[in-house]
Amino acid sequence: MTGQEPDHAADWRRDVFHGLKAAGVRHVAYVPDAGHATAIRLAEADPDLNAVVLTTEEEGIGYLAGAWLGGQRGALLLQSSGVGNCINTLALPACGGFPLLMVVTMRGDWAEFNPWQNPMGQATEASLKLMGVMTWRADAPDAVAPLLHGAATMAFEGNAACALLLGQRLIGEKSWLK
């Protein structure tokens, strides 16, 4: 992100964590990502949550399936580039009929400096929908909490695969740091 972080930025970042807690999430699986840094840090510090760092995003889908079969809720935090790694594994919730809640930070979607992020960033939402995942997109801070609540409700109460996409305009413009 360039320059100072806007005052509202910390609020929506905390809203992700608080929304997961309010939905009864006990497992937060993630690949480290600056856009999710606040939620990850809060999850790691919370003794009621199991924060699990992954080596690749698709591992999270299997991990969360196991959590659900064990009677607990979980969420996968990932970046849009990681959605491409999950395509085959998204068959697991579709065929197994269990919920999946994903929160996806977008890249390659607005003011992207890294051209390698653009192809998957542009294909993320369509790819998720083709795999049967319902999606909602937050581009403003005040949209995060209600959209996450709705996605979590549909995932956990309706046994659906759901993803909240956090747009790059919300996250902020990124730049190379030297």
N, C-alpha and C positions, 0 to 999 in steps of 0.2 A: 504494500500500500504506500502511496506517496504522501508526504507531508504528515500533518497531524491527523490522528484518528478523530472523526467527528464525535461529539458528545453522545449522540444516540447509538453509536456503533457498539459500545459495550453493552447497552441494554438489550439489543436484539441477540447478541451473542450469548448473553445470560438467559434470554428467553428460550433458546434452544435447550439448554440444560434444564431449566425449570419446567419446560413443557414435557421433556422426557420423564422427569421425576413425577410430575402430575399424572402422567399416563401409566404409572406403575412400572416403568422400565427399571430392571435390576441389573441388566447387562448392557454395556456400551462397548461395541466392537468398533475399532477404527484403525485406519492407516494415518499416521501423523500428517496434519494439514494445518497450515496457518489459519485458514478460514474457520476451522473448528477448534482452534487452540484454547479458547476460553471454556467451551463445553468439555473438552478433554481434560483440561486442568481441574475443573470443578468435579468431574466424574472420578478422576483419580484420587481426589481428596475426600470424597464422600464414602464413609465406611459402609453405607447401605448399598453401594453399587460395586459391581465388578467391571472395571475398565480393562479391556483386553486389546493390546496392540497386536495388529496383524502384520504378516509379511506381505500379504496380497489381499485385495478386497473380497474376492470370492470365498476365501476362508470364513469370512464373517457370516455368510449366508448359512453355511453348514453349522457353525457355532450357534447361531441364533435359532436354528431348527432344533438343536439339542436342548437349548435353554427352554424353548416352548414345550418340548416333549417332557421336560422336567418340571413344568408348571410355572415357569417364569418368563417374563417379557424382556425383550431386548431390542436394541436399535443399532443400525449400522451407519457410521459417519464416514463419508467418503467424498472424494473429489470427482468431478465429471469424467476425468480421464480414467478413473478406476471403474466406472460403469462398464466400459468396454471389456474389462477383465471378468465381469460378472455374467455376461450374456448366457453362456451355457448353464451356469449354476442357478440362474433365475428359473429354470425348469423345476428345481426342487420345491419351492413354495407353490408353484402352479400345480404340480402333480401331487404333492403331499398335502395340499389344502391347509397349510398353516400360515399365520400372518408374517409379514415382513415389513418393517418400518425402516426406511432409509432417509437420511438427511444428506443431500448432495450439494456441495459447494461447486459453483459453476466456474469454468475457465473457458476460454475460446468463445466467449459469448458477448463481450463488450470491452473495448479498449484493451484487447489482449496484445501483449508485446511478444509472446512466444508462439510462433506459427505452428509448432508441434501440438499445441493445445486446441487449435481451431477445429480440426476434423471431428474429434470426439465431442468437443463442446457443442458443435452444431448438431450432432446426431444423438446427443444424450436423451432428450425427452422422447424423440421418436423411437429410439431403441428400447427404452423402458416400456413404452406403450405397446410395441410389437411383442414384447415378452409378457404382456398382461399386467403390467404394473400401472396403477393409477398415479397420476402426477399432479402436483400443484406447484406454482411458482411464486416465490416472494421476491419482489424487487424493491420493496419499501420496508423500513424497520417495523412499522405497525402491523404489517401483514404476517410476520413470522409466527407470533404466538397463536393467533386463531387458525392459521393454516396448519400448523403442526398439531394443534389439538384435533382438528378435523381428520387429518391423515392418521393420527394415532387411534382415534375412535374407529375409523373404518378398518384399519389394520387389525386391531386387537378384538374388537367387537364383531367384526364382519369377516374375519379370517381372510383378509385381502393383502396383497402386496401393494404397498403405497410408498411414494417418494415425495418428499418436499425438496424442491430445487431452490437453492439460495442463489439468486442471480448475481452476476458480477458487479452490476451497478450497486447492489446492496453491500457486497463485500468490500468494494472499492478497487480502484485501479492499482494494479501491481506493477512493480518495476524491478529490474535487476539491482541487487545490492552488492556493492564491492567492498 
